[in-house]
Amino acid sequence: MTKYSPNEADAKNGSTYTAEFLRVKGLAERGVANAQHSLGFMYFNGQGVVQSYELAVVWYRQAAQAGLEHAQYNLGVMYQKGQGVQQSFEEAAAWYRKAAEQGYAAAQYNLGWLYAKGQGVQADTQQAMYWFSKAAEQGDAGAQNNLGMMYDTGKGVPQDFRQAIAWYRKAAEQGYARAQFNLGLRYDHGQGVPQDVGQAMSWYRKAADQGYAPAQFNLALRFDKGDGVAQDSQKAILWYRRAAEQDHASSQFNLGLIYDNGQGVPRDEQKALDWYRKAAGLGHAGAQNNLGLRYEHGQGVAQDYAQAQQWYLKAAEQGFPGAQYQLGNLYDAGHGVPQDQQEAVFWYRKAADQGHLRAQFDLGLRYETGGGVPRDEKKALHWYRRAAEQDYMAAQYALALLYDKDDGPQPDCVQANLWYAKAAEQGHVQAQFTLGLRFDNGLGTAQDYALAYHWYLKAAAQGHTRAQFNLGLMFMCGQGVQADSAQAWLWLALAERNGFSSASRYLKNVAASLDSSQLAQARERLELLPN
């Protein structure tokens, strides 16, 4: 708090003053409240005098104590921001209240905020609503927007999207950028209004043209993905850049991705790295993770596991599952950190609990094999299933194998076949072969040579030698297909060429059933086949 009088402080200032300043000062010293407020305003802005927040407070206080509501409001602002006085939300609330009770809309709005945040007063959504309503009814756009947000989220009032829309619109039509953005969001998601991408884009654009970064980001996203508008990489980059230059972290991150992938611009690792670094510095977890990846793999920077660990840790501590998984990998391998299986499992579990597929699969593998945790096939089954249910092919196959074990935690041939099939349909070659084998032998299912042939063929086409051999036998015996010695020879020969030695003795028998012309044709076909 300033300890000297206005005149003493003014004498210390040593400035030359304008005639207007001297006129106002004279009136202020004679106790004219409006002049005292004006003099505070002049000191606050350095208008006709050297700027001094301390002297602004002195003169605002005199006018405020005389009951002038706009001086009470300005004094509240200075206490709230700690300008010329020690910051005090309690003092700010007290002065705002004096002005608010006189109907001063800006003070009503600020008092509402203090109640909403619990600063200087006990947090009270009802009081916040009350003061926002008072200001909104006088046309204060910020208060109208905040009322909209309270109805939008159901804070202090029952959630009501229509009421939210009504208040957003009042503020938006006054040009209030945040309300224009919020109205755009409601049209975007069809909450309180019919979904309308055109209206959403229109309101986003109004806010974006005023420099409101979240609206610029949403416009960029639309153009980036071609979502509701024609895809346009250049417009996306334009709006991302405008928001990024205002330190909008997600825009910076997306610009990094654009330069990383060469989307609409020449691929540029250095620019990608620069944007990732900016976003990471603002706490963007995805950018921190991507910086970690670059340092881990030496992409655009010298490989540095310690740096990778630091960036992964920043993202992991924010709950970013990819970074938690990568951090687990570093501890597993001892890269940049002491090798520590327990710490690896800790981070894998963090990621797995959030649905990270590889982390869930790796945890399952650890519990199945006892890597860093006590061996526990029931827990392995749990984690494999979590990943398998998200269509992770390797986990589906691993889950099938566990169900297939007679001494496993839960033997179940039907479940085994179900998960083999899911993995096989995604192209897992061993699952395709195993499924063929089960239909071939009626394991956990009705014997069906046609389906056995179908899955053997899928696996054989991917180079599975045992499947190629079994196809040869099926053509040789006419199981699931019409017997065909030439086809039998071809598949058996392919299996032998790929290292399945048991095919040799069958080849001789099949070859004996072919004439020289047929055998020559089969050999020509074999030469054309990949391994």
N, C-alpha and C positions, 0 to 999 in steps of 0.2 A: 504494500500500500504506500502511495506517495506521502511523504511526511511534510512537504513544504506547501505554502499557500500559492494560489494562482499567480499573484503579483510577484512573489519571490522567484517562482519558477520561470515566469515570463522574463524577468530581468536577467536571469542566467542565460536565456536563449540567445540574446545578442543579435537577433535578426533585424533586418529592415522590413517594414510591413507595408502592405498596400493600404490605400485609403479605406477600402471596404472592410479590411480586417480591423483597422483602428476604429471604424464606426461601430462594427459589431461588438468589438471588445468593450468599447465605452458603454454600450447598452447592457452588455452582460454584467459588467461590474456594478451597474445600477440595479441589478436583480431582475432583469427582464428574462424570463425563462426561455422564450423562443430564441433570443440572442445567445443565451448560454449554450443552448443546444447547437446553434449554428456555429459558435466558436469551437465547440468540441468537434464538430464535423470538419471545420477548417484545419484544426490540429491533426485530426485523424488522417486526412487526405493530403496534408502539406499544401493546402490551398491558401496562398498569400502569406505563408509562414513555413518555417522548417517543420517537417512532420514530427509529431511527438505523441505517441500513444498515451504516455503518462498524463500529459496535459489534456488530451482528449477526454480521458477518464475523469479528471478533475471537473471539467465544465459539464460533461454529460451528467455527472453526479448531482451537480447543483440544480440543473434543469429537471432531473428525475425526481429529486427530493421536493421540487416545487409541483410535482404531479404531472409533468409533461410526458405523455405516453410514449412518443417516439424516442425520447431520451432514455426512458426506462428500458425500452427495447434495446437500444444501442449499448447501454451499459450492460445489459444481460449478455449481449453478443461478446463484449470484451471479456467478461468473466468466463464465458463458455470457452473462448479461444485462448485465454491467458494473454491478452494484449494490453500492456500497460498496467496490469495487475497480476497477482498470482492466480492461476487458473482455479476456479471454484464453481463447480456445477450447482452447488447449493445456492450461492449468491446469484448465479445466472437464473435459476428457477424462481428465486424470490423476485427479481426485477421483471422477468417475463410475466409473472403472475400479475404484478401491479398493472402492467400495460395491457395484458390480456383481459383483465377484468374491466378495463375501459373500452374493450371492443377492438383493440389493435390486432389486426389479423395476423401479421407476421409474428407477433409475440405469441398468439394463440397456437400458431403452427409450431413454433420452436418449443413451447411448453409441452405440446402434444408429443414431440419427439423425445423430450427428456423423460416423460412418463413411459413412452414405448421402450426406451433403452434402460430405464432405471438409473438415470444419471442425475444426482442431486436430489432426487425424490425416490420414493419406493416405486418400483415398476408396477404399473397399473394400466392394463389395456383399456379398461372402462374410461379412466380419466384421459388417456390418449385419444380414444374415440371421441370423447366429449369435446376436447379442445380442437381436434382436427375438424370436427363437424362445424364448430363455431367459425373457424377460419374458412372452411370450404363454402359455407353459406354466404360468405362475403366475396366469394370468387377467387380465393387463393388457390392457384393451380397446384402447388405442391401439396397442400392439404387435401385437395380433391383426389390427387393421385394416391396419397397415403390412405385415404378412406377406401378407395378402390382396392388397394392391396390388402386392407384388413378384411373386406368382404371376400376377396379372392382366396385368402388363406384361412378364413374363419377365426381370426384373432380378435377376441373381444366381442364378436358378433357371430351369429350362425353364418356358415359359409353360404354365399349367395352370388353366383356368377353374374346374374343380371344386374344386381346393384353395383357390383364391381365394374361392369361394363359402363353403366350410366355415369359413374364418377370418373372413370378413365376418360370417357368421351368429353366430359366437361373440361377436364384439364388439357386433353389433347387438342381440342379445338381452340384453346388459348395458345397453342404452340409449345406446350410443355413436353420436352423430348422424351422424358422417361415414361410419361403417360401414353405418348404415341407408340413407344416401343411395347408397353404392356398391352395396349389395345391390339397391336399387331399380333402379339402372342396369343391373345384370346381368339382372334380370327384364324390363326395358324392351327390351333388345337380344337377349334369348335366348342369352346367353353363359354356359355352364355349367349352365344351367337352361332348361326350356322357356319360351319367351316368354309372359309373363303380365302384361297391362296392369294387372289388378286388384292383383296382388302388388306391382308396381312402384309403383302409386299408394299402396298401404298403407304401404310402407316410406318413400316420399317424405314422406308425411304425418307419420309418426312423427318423422322428422328435422326437418321443417318446423315442427312444433309445439314443437320445442326451439330454434327460432330459427335453424336452419342455412340460410343464404341460398341456396346452390345448390339445395337441395331445394325451397325456396319458389319459386325461379325455374322449376324443372322442373314443379312443380304448376301454376303460372301458365300455362306454355306449353301444357300439356295442355288446360286450360280455355279458353285463348285460341283454339286451333286446333280444338277439339272432337275431339282425337286420342285415341280410346279412351274418351272420356267425352263426355257431352252438352256442347256448347259453352255456355259461361257467361261472358260478359264481366265480370260483376260479381265472380265468384270469381277470375277472372284478374287483375283490377285489385287485388283484396284481397291476393293473394299476391305480385304484382309489387311492390306498395307496401311490404309487410313486408320484402321483400328489399332494395328500393331504399333504405329507411331505414337499412339496414346498409351502405350504400355499395356495393351490388352493381350494377356498372356496366351489365350487360346488362339488368337489370330496369329501371333508370332509363331506358335507351334505349328499351325497349319501351313504357314508360309515355309517353315522348315521342311515339312513333308512335301510340299509342292516342288521345292528345289531339289529335295532328295530323290524324288521320283521323276523329275523332268516333266511335270504336268503343265503344259501351256507355256513352259519356259525351258531353255536349255538346262540340262541337269548340271547342278553346281554344288558340289559337296561343301565347299567353303561357305557359301551363302546359307546352305541348310544348317551347317554347324553354327553360324553366327546367329541365326534366328532361334535355333534350339537353345543356345546359350542365353539369349535374352529372356526367353520364356522360362527357362530353368531358374534363372536368377530371380524371377518373380514368383517362383514356387510352383510352376506347372509340373505336375508329377510325370506326365507323358514325356515332356521335354527332358526332364532329369533322367528318366529311364533311357531315352534315346542317346543322350550324352554318355551314359554308362555303357551302352552297347558299342558306341564308337570307340571309347577308350579301351574296352575289353578286346575289340577285334582290330584296333589300329586303323580305323577307317577315317581318313581325313586328318588324323592326329597320330602322334607316336603312341604305340600300344603302352598302356599304363594301367595295370590292374588295380593299383591303389586308388587312382582317380575314378576308375570304373566303380570300385566298391563305394567310394564316397557319394557318387551320384545315385547309384542304386539305393543306397541307404536313405538318402533324402526322399526319394520317391516311395520307397518301401514304408518309411515311417508315416507317410501320408495315406498308406493303405493301397498303394498301386500294386495289383497282384503280379503283373509281369516283372516288376523290379524285385519283388519279394522272391519270385522264383529264380531270377538271375542271381540274386544275392546268395540264395541257397546253393546254386551251382558253384559260385566262387568259393564258398566254405567247403563244399564237397571236394573240389579239386585243389584247394589251398592256393588259389591264385589271388595275390595281393593281400591275403589274410592267412593266418595259421589254419591249416586244415583242421576242420572241426565238424565231425558228423552230426553231433547234437545240434550245433548251430544251424547246419544245413537243414536238418529236419524241422527245426523251429520255423525257418522262413518258408520251407515247402508247405508246412501246415497252414501258415498265414495265407499263402496264396491259394492253397487247396480249399480252405474254408470259404473263399470268395468265388470258387468255381473255376479256378485256373486248371485247364485240362491236363497239361503236362505235369503240373505239381501233384494233382490227384493221382495220376498214373504212377509217377515216381514214388509217391508215398505208398501206394499199393505194392509196388515192386520191393520197396524196402521192408515192408511188413512181411512180405512173402519170403524174402531171403534173409531177413535179420540184419540189414545194413543200417547201422546207426540206431536201431530200435530193437527191442526184443521181438523175435520172430512170432508172428500172430496172423494166421491165415484168415481168421474172421475179420480182422481189421483190413487185411489186404483185399478181401472180398468187398468190403464196404467202399474202399477208395476206388477200386477198379470199377465198381458199379456206378459211382458218382460220375466218373469220366465217361464210362460206356453209355450212360443215359444221355450224354451230350454228344453222342455219335463219334466218340474218339475211338478210331478203329483198333489201335493197339490194345486199348483197355478192353474192348469188346472181346478180342481174342484171348487176352489174359484171363478175363472173367470166365469165358467158356472153358478154358483149361482147368480152372479151379473147380468149376461145377462138374467137370469130367473126371476128377480124381476120386477114386473109390475111398481113399482115406482123407479126402479133403474136408473142409469145414462144413460143407453142405452138398453132398453128392446129389446130382440131379441131371439125368441125361436129357430131359426135355429142355431145361434151362440151358444146358451146354449147347444143344443144337440151335436153340433160339439165338444165342450170342455168336456162335460160329456163323450162322446165316447172316446176321447183321454185319459182321466184319467182312464176310465173303462178298456181300453185295457192294461193299465199298472198295473191293479190290484187294483185300488181304489174301495173298497167295497161299499161305499155309492154312488159313481158314477155309479157302476154297477147296484145297486138297482134302483137308480133314472132313469137310462136309461131304465131299464125294465118297470118301472112304466109309462114312457112316451110312449113307444111302446104299452103298455097295454091299455092306454087311448087315444092314438092318440094326444098327446100334442106336438105341433110343428113339427109333422111328421105324416105320414100315420099310422093308427092303424095296428099293425102287432103282432099277438099273438105269432108267432114262435120266433120272435126276443125278445119279452118280456120274453118268457120262457128261451131263451138263457142267457139273462143277469140276470134274477132272479137266475138261476141255478149257475152262476158264484159267485154271492153274497152269496147265500145260502151255497155254499161249504166253504165260509170263515166265516160262523157262523152268517150271518145276519138273525135275527129271522123273521123280516117282510117279507123278501124274501122267507124264508122257508114256512111261512104261505101262501104267494101268490102262491107259487108252489103247495101247497096242494089244494088251490081253483081251480087252472088250471087243475089239474088231476081230481078233483071232477066234474068239469063242461065240461071237454074236450075242453079247449081253448088252442090252440097252440100245444096240444098233444092229444093223444087218451085218452079218459076217462079211469081212472084206480083207483078204490076205494082203493085198497091196497096201491098204491103209494100215493094217496091223504091222507090216514090215516097216513102213515109213515112221510110225511112232516109236517102235522098238529101236530102230536105227538112230533116231534122234536122241532117245534116252541114252543109248550106248555112247553116242558121240559126246554127250554132255556128262559122261562119267558114270552112268549107272551100269555097272559091269554085269549085273544079273540078266540084263537084256540079251546078252550074247547068245546064250544057248537057245533062247526062244527064236532069235533071228534065224538061226540055221534051219529050224523046223519050218518056219514060215517061208523062208526063201525056197525051200524044197518044193513048196506047193505052187510056186510061180514059174512060168516059162521065162525064157531069157529075155523076151521082149518086155514082159511085164516088170521084170526085175530091173531092166535098164531104165524104164520110165520112172520107176520108184526112186532109183538112185539119182536121176536127173532132178526130180522134185526135191529130194533131200538136199541137194546142193543149193537149191534156191531158198531153203528155209534158214532163218536165223537160229542161233543156238537157243 
